[in-house]
């Protein structure tokens, strides 16, 4: 499904009980649809969200899922930002497509959505607003980059969110600041993205990023 959808269209889709629902790009999520996604999660569904902010849509989703209207969202950094992944015992970070602890994921060609005031006891934080390839930008007053979550997994619901709508963006031509997802052209296996051979990132230091392997582990 592409473009904005009515509540009725989303309900009709979720009533089919799909195994996995994915939301992407800068989709606007109204509160009515956020509640539908929460009901879907609570019934055992899996929701995978690679979504930037659009008019508060991510905020609506987070406030609904966590039942907390103090949760806020905004955007940070720029194209080519690189986010470090912590050393967590987690079956997405340690999965059949790679042990991704202490690696990185890359932002595509825009900014990254961050969320603050999440209940940290209920989530496994995969990254904050710290761009390890350059100085973090647009940090909300009174906070640090470490206070702003850019990716996490819910500990009890089958819910994963990354604050980049271009997380799975890929293209045949390499770039150091865009298209961070890569698969092997022959085997179709997920592989690290290295840009044009000198890595990925908006600063002088470049990194390998592992978006495709993260996604494959999520699905697995």
C-alpha positions in Angstrom: 0.0 0.0 0.0 1.4 3.4 -0.9 0.4 7.0 -0.1 -2.0 8.1 2.6 -4.7 5.6 3.5 -8.0 6.0 5.2 -8.7 4.5 8.6 -11.1 2.0 6.8 -8.4 0.9 4.4 -5.9 0.3 7.2 -8.5 -1.6 9.3 -9.4 -3.8 6.3 -5.7 -4.6 5.8 -5.1 -5.4 9.5 -8.2 -7.5 9.7 -6.5 -9.9 7.4 -4.0 -10.6 10.2 -0.8 -10.2 8.3 2.3 -11.8 9.9 4.4 -8.7 9.6 3.4 -5.1 8.9 6.1 -2.7 7.7 5.7 1.1 7.7 8.2 3.2 5.8 9.5 6.6 4.7 7.9 9.7 6.4 4.5 8.3 6.7 2.0 10.3 8.7 0.3 8.1 11.3 -2.9 9.6 12.8 -3.9 8.6 16.4 -6.8 6.5 15.0 -4.4 4.3 13.0 -1.8 4.3 15.8 -4.5 2.6 18.0 -5.1 0.0 15.2 -1.4 -0.8 15.2 -1.3 -1.1 19.0 -4.3 -3.5 18.8 -2.5 -5.5 16.1 0.7 -5.7 18.3 -1.3 -6.8 21.3 -2.9 -9.6 19.3 0.5 -11.0 18.5 1.4 -9.1 15.2 4.8 -7.8 14.3 5.3 -4.2 13.4 8.5 -3.0 11.8 8.8 0.7 11.3 11.5 2.6 9.3 9.8 5.9 9.6 10.9 9.5 9.8 8.7 12.2 11.3 5.9 13.7 9.3 3.6 16.2 11.1 4.0 14.3 14.4 3.1 10.9 13.0 5.9 9.0 14.8 5.0 10.9 18.0 1.4 9.8 17.7 2.5 6.1 17.3 4.9 6.2 20.3 2.4 8.0 22.6 -0.2 5.4 21.7 2.0 2.4 22.1 3.5 3.5 25.4 0.4 5.4 26.7 2.4 8.5 27.5 1.7 11.9 26.1 5.0 13.4 27.3 6.8 11.5 24.5 8.2 13.9 21.9 9.9 13.6 18.5 11.9 15.7 16.1 14.7 15.4 13.6 18.5 15.4 14.0 21.7 15.2 12.0 21.9 15.0 8.2 22.4 12.7 5.2 25.1 10.1 5.8 24.8 10.1 9.6 26.2 6.9 11.2 24.8 5.5 14.4 26.7 3.1 16.6 25.0 -0.1 17.8 25.6 -1.2 21.4 26.9 -4.5 22.7 23.5 -6.1 23.7 22.5 -9.7 24.1 19.6 -9.5 21.6 18.3 -11.9 18.9 18.1 -9.2 16.3 21.6 -7.9 16.9 22.9 -11.5 17.1 21.0 -13.3 14.3 21.4 -15.6 11.4 22.6 -12.8 9.1 25.4 -11.6 11.4 26.5 -10.6 14.9 25.9 -6.8 14.6 26.9 -5.8 18.1 29.3 -2.9 18.1 28.7 -2.2 14.4 26.8 0.7 12.7 23.8 1.6 10.7 23.6 4.5 8.3 21.1 7.3 7.6 20.0 7.8 4.0 19.7 11.2 2.3 17.8 13.2 4.9 17.6 13.7 8.7 16.9 11.1 11.3 13.8 11.1 13.6 14.5 11.0 17.3 12.2 10.3 20.2 12.5 11.3 23.8 10.8 10.4 27.1 10.5 6.7 26.2 10.2 4.2 29.1 13.7 2.8 28.9 12.8 -0.2 31.0 10.4 -1.3 28.2 12.8 -1.1 25.2 16.2 -2.2 24.0 17.9 1.0 22.7 19.8 0.3 19.4 21.0 3.9 18.8 20.7 7.4 20.1 21.1 10.7 18.3 24.9 10.6 18.5 26.3 10.7 14.9 29.6 8.9 15.3 30.7 10.3 11.9 30.2 14.0 12.7 29.0 16.4 15.4 25.4 15.8 16.2 23.1 18.6 15.1 19.7 20.0 16.2 19.8 18.5 19.8 16.9 19.8 21.8 17.8 22.3 24.5 18.5 20.8 27.8 19.4 17.3 26.5 22.3 15.5 25.1 22.5 13.1 22.1 22.3 10.2 24.5 18.9 11.3 25.7 17.3 11.0 22.2 16.6 7.5 20.9 16.8 6.9 17.1 16.2 3.2 17.1 14.9 0.5 19.5 13.1 -2.7 20.0 10.2 -3.2 22.4 10.9 -5.9 25.0 7.5 -7.5 25.1 5.7 -6.5 21.9 6.9 -7.4 18.4 7.8 -3.8 17.6 11.0 -2.4 16.1 11.5 1.2 15.0 14.3 3.0 13.3 14.0 6.7 12.7 15.0 6.7 9.0 12.5 6.2 6.2 15.4 5.5 3.9 16.9 2.7 6.0 16.4 0.2 3.2 17.4 2.6 0.4 19.7 1.0 -2.1 21.1 1.9 -5.5 23.7 0.5 -7.9 26.0 3.5 -7.6 28.0 3.8 -4.3 27.7 6.9 -2.1 29.3 7.9 1.2 26.1 9.7 2.4 23.1 7.8 0.8 21.7 4.4 -0.1 23.0 2.6 3.1 21.3 -0.8 2.3 23.2 -3.3 0.2 22.7 -6.9 -1.0 25.0 -9.1 -3.0 24.0 -8.8 -6.7 24.4 -12.5 -7.3 23.4 -14.3 -4.1 21.0 -11.6 -2.9 22.5 -12.0 0.6 22.5 -8.9 2.9 26.1 -7.5 3.1 27.7 -4.4 4.6 27.6 -1.2 2.7 30.9 0.4 2.1 30.0 3.3 -0.2 32.5 3.6 -3.0 35.2 1.7 -1.2 36.0 4.2 1.5 33.0 3.7 3.7 29.9 5.7 4.7 29.4 8.8 6.8 29.1 12.6 6.6 32.5 13.3 8.3 36.0 12.6 7.3 36.1 9.2 9.0 34.1 6.6 7.1 32.4 3.4 8.3 30.8 0.2 7.1 27.1 0.2 7.8 24.9 -2.9 8.2 21.3 -1.9 7.4 20.5 -4.9 5.2 21.8 -7.4 7.8 19.8 -5.7 10.5 16.7 -5.9 8.4 17.3 -9.6 7.6 17.8 -10.4 11.3 14.6 -8.5 12.2 12.6 -10.6 9.7 14.2 -13.8 10.8 
